[in-house]
Amino acid sequence: MNTATAYAVIYLEINLVSVILVAMIGHKTNGLSKMIAQRSFSRAINSLILFFLSDTCYVMMKYGLLPYSGRAVIASKSVYFFSTALMCYFWFIYFEHLQGTEFANERKKAVGSSVLVWVMFLLLIVNLFTGVLFYVDDDGVYRRGGLFLIQYLLAYLYVFAAAFHAFIGIWDKSKLNKRKTLIYLALFPVFPAGAGILQFIYPELPLACAALSIATLIMYLNRTDEMISADPLTKLNNRKQLSFYYEQWQQQERREPMYVMMIDANDFKAINDTYGHISGDDALVRISNALILTCREYKERTNIARYGGDEFIVLLLTDSEDRAAEIKQRINENLRRLNDAAKAPYELTVSVGYVPADRSRDLEKIIEAADEMLYEEKARFKRSRLASHK
């Protein structure tokens, strides 16, 4: 086997592994949800597979493992660049859904944003007659045309726009519950883009497909982890993850003290009944952001979880009751600022009960004790509210 053939075989193996990997991810996620976000993810995966296969076909023709013809080369490259645009567009739509933007929920805007894909399609049609993007010369050699770079520009604008949007969102206090996902989205293009640039400069390096498949795998693992351990609405830990954290704490040899804080929204039913369940969901997200923001202000380690409905739990590693009381006060102060910034038409406050944890007791028993303190505070809140309306 000569060097060229050996290279082609290695290239084939790398791309086949990439195809198998993303196909498995697509299969695992297929039917997981009928939401638009999931459909965009599936379409991005399908476009990615088409991208891999067209790239592989060209290399196999170039090195003689498949019959070579100018028309076949132009066809494979046309599919390659069109699938690149499709892939980037569907990633863009998927990223926008993960960020929960209004744009993603407006069908006209989502469809309208596909204009760059259709521009790419028209350019590829024109290229068949003009060779402005790429062509095969009289000697049968594939060449880049004068407008070759525009293909990458049209496609990559999608992903970098979504990534930039995610980067801006990282610093938005109203999106603190999505910060981990936003970081993943902002970093998603970095590895594939770096690999793509290297392969653009050195076309013989089989980097693009491998980098894209690895980035897709990382995205899939992150989403899977969220589905297993996070509450779907607030993105906080769920009850299963909360119990796991508490059990780990119980088993520690070093006896690090802990307070268990129970948080419950005041008059939450009134918000749902008056303004609707969507506003109620927004209120819950705002509470979760207030909890994240507050806990970030202190050096003590915390674990924040949605316990159910409008109830939240914070496991606070401290031996200071004063610190627990201080955090309790700061939660409502931060919540008031977030609620004012959102211009919500209702008052949003929470009641907080907290007790020191005991390693010998189950978490449910500790929560019951915190809930008793919470009940007393909610009773004081109701008495205060009634007095203010007299």
TAWO-V44495 format. One record per residue. N is the residue number from 1. OMEGA is omega in whole degrees, -180 to 180 (NA if undefined). Layout:
n=N omega=OMEGA
n=N omega=OMEGA
This chain:
n=1 omega=-180
n=2 omega=-175
n=3 omega=-179
n=4 omega=180
n=5 omega=179
n=6 omega=178
n=7 omega=-179
n=8 omega=179
n=9 omega=178
n=10 omega=178
n=11 omega=179
n=12 omega=-178
n=13 omega=180
n=14 omega=-179
n=15 omega=178
n=16 omega=177
n=17 omega=179
n=18 omega=178
n=19 omega=-179
n=20 omega=-179
n=21 omega=-177
n=22 omega=177
n=23 omega=177
n=24 omega=178
n=25 omega=178
n=26 omega=180
n=27 omega=-179
n=28 omega=-177
n=29 omega=-179
n=30 omega=180
n=31 omega=180
n=32 omega=179
n=33 omega=177
n=34 omega=180
n=35 omega=-179
n=36 omega=180
n=37 omega=-179
n=38 omega=178
n=39 omega=178
n=40 omega=178
n=41 omega=180
n=42 omega=179
n=43 omega=176
n=44 omega=178
n=45 omega=180
n=46 omega=177
n=47 omega=179
n=48 omega=178
n=49 omega=177
n=50 omega=176
n=51 omega=180
n=52 omega=-175
n=53 omega=180
n=54 omega=177
n=55 omega=-180
n=56 omega=-180
n=57 omega=-180
n=58 omega=-179
n=59 omega=179
n=60 omega=176
n=61 omega=-177
n=62 omega=-176
n=63 omega=169
n=64 omega=178
n=65 omega=171
n=66 omega=179
n=67 omega=-176
n=68 omega=171
n=69 omega=-178
n=70 omega=-179
n=71 omega=179
n=72 omega=178
n=73 omega=179
n=74 omega=179
n=75 omega=-178
n=76 omega=179
n=77 omega=177
n=78 omega=177
n=79 omega=-179
n=80 omega=-176
n=81 omega=177
n=82 omega=178
n=83 omega=176
n=84 omega=179
n=85 omega=179
n=86 omega=-179
n=87 omega=-179
n=88 omega=179
n=89 omega=-179
n=90 omega=173
n=91 omega=179
n=92 omega=179
n=93 omega=179
n=94 omega=179
n=95 omega=-179
n=96 omega=177
n=97 omega=180
n=98 omega=179
n=99 omega=179
n=100 omega=-179
n=101 omega=177
n=102 omega=-179
n=103 omega=-176
n=104 omega=-177
n=105 omega=179
n=106 omega=-173
n=107 omega=-178
n=108 omega=-180
n=109 omega=180
n=110 omega=179
n=111 omega=180
n=112 omega=-179
n=113 omega=178
n=114 omega=-176
n=115 omega=-179
n=116 omega=177
n=117 omega=-179
n=118 omega=172
n=119 omega=177
n=120 omega=180
n=121 omega=-180
n=122 omega=178
n=123 omega=179
n=124 omega=175
n=125 omega=178
n=126 omega=-178
n=127 omega=179
n=128 omega=-177
n=129 omega=-174
n=130 omega=-177
n=131 omega=-178
n=132 omega=-180
n=133 omega=178
n=134 omega=-178
n=135 omega=174
n=136 omega=-175
n=137 omega=-176
n=138 omega=179
n=139 omega=179
n=140 omega=-178
n=141 omega=179
n=142 omega=-179
n=143 omega=174
n=144 omega=179
n=145 omega=-176
n=146 omega=-180
n=147 omega=-175
n=148 omega=-174
n=149 omega=-177
n=150 omega=179
n=151 omega=178
n=152 omega=-179
n=153 omega=-179
n=154 omega=-177
n=155 omega=-173
n=156 omega=176
n=157 omega=-179
n=158 omega=-174
n=159 omega=-179
n=160 omega=175
n=161 omega=179
n=162 omega=180
n=163 omega=178
n=164 omega=177
n=165 omega=179
n=166 omega=-180
n=167 omega=177
n=168 omega=-178
n=169 omega=180
n=170 omega=-175
n=171 omega=180
n=172 omega=-177
n=173 omega=179
n=174 omega=-179
n=175 omega=-178
n=176 omega=-179
n=177 omega=-180
n=178 omega=-170
n=179 omega=-180
n=180 omega=179
n=181 omega=-180
n=182 omega=177
n=183 omega=177
n=184 omega=-179
n=185 omega=-179
n=186 omega=-177
n=187 omega=-175
n=188 omega=-175
n=189 omega=-170
n=190 omega=-177
n=191 omega=178
n=192 omega=-179
n=193 omega=178
n=194 omega=178
n=195 omega=180
n=196 omega=179
n=197 omega=178
n=198 omega=180
n=199 omega=175
n=200 omega=180
n=201 omega=180
n=202 omega=-174
n=203 omega=-177
n=204 omega=-179
n=205 omega=-179
n=206 omega=-173
n=207 omega=-170
n=208 omega=-177
n=209 omega=-180
n=210 omega=-179
n=211 omega=179
n=212 omega=-180
n=213 omega=178
n=214 omega=178
n=215 omega=178
n=216 omega=178
n=217 omega=179
n=218 omega=178
n=219 omega=-180
n=220 omega=-179
n=221 omega=178
n=222 omega=180
n=223 omega=178
n=224 omega=179
n=225 omega=178
n=226 omega=-178
n=227 omega=-178
n=228 omega=-169
n=229 omega=-174
n=230 omega=173
n=231 omega=-174
n=232 omega=-176
n=233 omega=-172
n=234 omega=-177
n=235 omega=172
n=236 omega=175
n=237 omega=175
n=238 omega=-176
n=239 omega=179
n=240 omega=180
n=241 omega=178
n=242 omega=179
n=243 omega=179
n=244 omega=-180
n=245 omega=-179
n=246 omega=179
n=247 omega=176
n=248 omega=179
n=249 omega=179
n=250 omega=-175
n=251 omega=-180
n=252 omega=177
n=253 omega=178
n=254 omega=-174
n=255 omega=179
n=256 omega=-176
n=257 omega=-178
n=258 omega=168
n=259 omega=176
n=260 omega=-178
n=261 omega=178
n=262 omega=-177
n=263 omega=-179
n=264 omega=-180
n=265 omega=177
n=266 omega=178
n=267 omega=-178
n=268 omega=179
n=269 omega=180
n=270 omega=178
n=271 omega=179
n=272 omega=-176
n=273 omega=-175
n=274 omega=-171
n=275 omega=177
n=276 omega=-174
n=277 omega=177
n=278 omega=176
n=279 omega=176
n=280 omega=177
n=281 omega=178
n=282 omega=180
n=283 omega=179
n=284 omega=177
n=285 omega=180
n=286 omega=177
n=287 omega=-180
n=288 omega=178
n=289 omega=177
n=290 omega=178
n=291 omega=179
n=292 omega=-179
n=293 omega=-179
n=294 omega=-177
n=295 omega=178
n=296 omega=-177
n=297 omega=-175
n=298 omega=-177
n=299 omega=-178
n=300 omega=177
n=301 omega=-179
n=302 omega=171
n=303 omega=-175
n=304 omega=-178
n=305 omega=169
n=306 omega=-175
n=307 omega=-180
n=308 omega=180
n=309 omega=179
n=310 omega=-180
n=311 omega=-180
n=312 omega=177
n=313 omega=170
n=314 omega=172
n=315 omega=-173
n=316 omega=-180
n=317 omega=180
n=318 omega=174
n=319 omega=-175
n=320 omega=175
n=321 omega=178
n=322 omega=179
n=323 omega=177
n=324 omega=179
n=325 omega=179
n=326 omega=179
n=327 omega=177
n=328 omega=-180
n=329 omega=-177
n=330 omega=179
n=331 omega=-179
n=332 omega=178
n=333 omega=179
n=334 omega=179
n=335 omega=179
n=336 omega=179
n=337 omega=179
n=338 omega=-180
n=339 omega=178
n=340 omega=-180
n=341 omega=179
n=342 omega=-179
n=343 omega=179
n=344 omega=-176
n=345 omega=-177
n=346 omega=175
n=347 omega=-180
n=348 omega=178
n=349 omega=177
n=350 omega=170
n=351 omega=-175
n=352 omega=171
n=353 omega=-178
n=354 omega=179
n=355 omega=175
n=356 omega=180
n=357 omega=179
n=358 omega=-175
n=359 omega=-177
n=360 omega=-176
n=361 omega=176
n=362 omega=-179
n=363 omega=-178
n=364 omega=179
n=365 omega=178
n=366 omega=-180
n=367 omega=178
n=368 omega=179
n=369 omega=177
n=370 omega=-179
n=371 omega=177
n=372 omega=177
n=373 omega=178
n=374 omega=-179
n=375 omega=179
n=376 omega=-180
n=377 omega=178
n=378 omega=177
n=379 omega=178
n=380 omega=179
n=381 omega=-179
n=382 omega=179
n=383 omega=179
n=384 omega=179
n=385 omega=178
n=386 omega=-178
n=387 omega=-178
n=388 omega=-179
n=389 omega=179
n=390 omega=NA
